[in-house]
């Protein structure tokens, strides 16, 4: 208990938190931790998970397996069948992942949204393409932050027809609330992949997966590629295929952020600070 109190007090010191997680060689450390996480050693993995638990609320009780080959194997763990039931509302947009709602609201007609109070960015810059951002003006967005201890796989929020993925190389700033209050347009600076799809009625939907410091890697099943800080391209990737509601789309190899964009005609069912599980209602038509 005393250790947990000490840990929480330390991590709540904003200046120290920002210094420790951002004022370091971010890309170098990300590559190093990526290498370390892939080492297959039962002893080293058990030790790493024990240290991880000192700093997070890591809970592996829902994991399909309890023994892991590597730290990465634990990061991308699958859950026991039935651990994430889907909401019964057939027309609702579901949360694609376990997350904390970092921000949500309307996409302004200029295409502007907010990562934190007073820190705007444009959807066009986030997507890397203003034309792809146009359908979401006047719509809704939800920023879903995955902490490092959460389930890292993400799923289709509705029945989808996948169309295109744009990979945008970038930095690996921490995406915690402290950094979001200090670094302007942070999501537009980081490594990310914009996944463009359509709902059964033809309306567009987009999920932007934003990587962060440490293991900034993303695997999408529709591409069978691992997108990471050293991925050489191509960066415009056709992604023909369909995904059923709740079907797994891919995974992060560490905690990060997914930003969901919906066109006009949806009403959000969540609020900032809310904790969600994959399959819970995110928005309704």
Secondary structure, DSSP 8 states (H G I E B T S, - for coil): -HHHHHHHHHHT-HHHHHHHHHSS-HHHHHHHHHHHHT---HHHHHHHHHHHHHHS----TTBS-S--SSHHHHHT--B-TTSS---S-TTSEE-SSSEEEEEEEE--TTSEEEEETTEEEEHHHHHT-HHHHGGGTTSEEEEEE--TTS--EEE-SSSEEEEEEEEE--B----SHHHHTTSTTHHHHB-EEEEEEE-TTS-EEEEEEE--SS--EEEETTTTEEEETT-----EEEEEEEE-TT-EEEEESS--EEEEEE-TT-EE---TT-EE-TTSEEEE-
